[in-house]
Amino acid sequence: MAVTLETSARNAACNGIVDLVDAGAAAGTLEFQTSGGTEVATLTFTDPAFGNSATGVATASAITSDTSATGGTTTKAVFKDSDAAAVLTCSVTASGGGGDITLAGGTVIGAGATVAVSSLTVTVPAS
């Protein structure tokens, strides 16, 4: 028998995860990194970072762009609270690459470039 999470459990799990981004005294961040963990660009979440989950999906509030990226090739993104504690790590690919986050401009980010995320959701699936 496969495990299936009911909607109330999915919402509770999703809210529990995204609410960790709000820990600390300030807004959390979305840090794009190289495969080795070097920071490429850091964007700042609104505080609170996400609205309440519906059917296991939480949608991010506005995210402030990084207008002066460090630069490099990003392969992952780390959601962090304002104390820099990692909450969630996901893959990053160029559009069409199938990553958790897709960047329309590709994964190579130039030093001083602007990096923006227009929409972002976190999903806890039913099973």
Secondary structure, 3 states (H helix, E strand, C coil): CCCCCCHHHHHHHHHHHHHHHHCCCCCCEEEEECCCCCEEEEEEECCCCECCCECCEEEECCEECECCCCCEECCEEEEECCCCCEEEEEEEEECCCCCCEEECCCCEECCCCCECCCCCEEECCCC
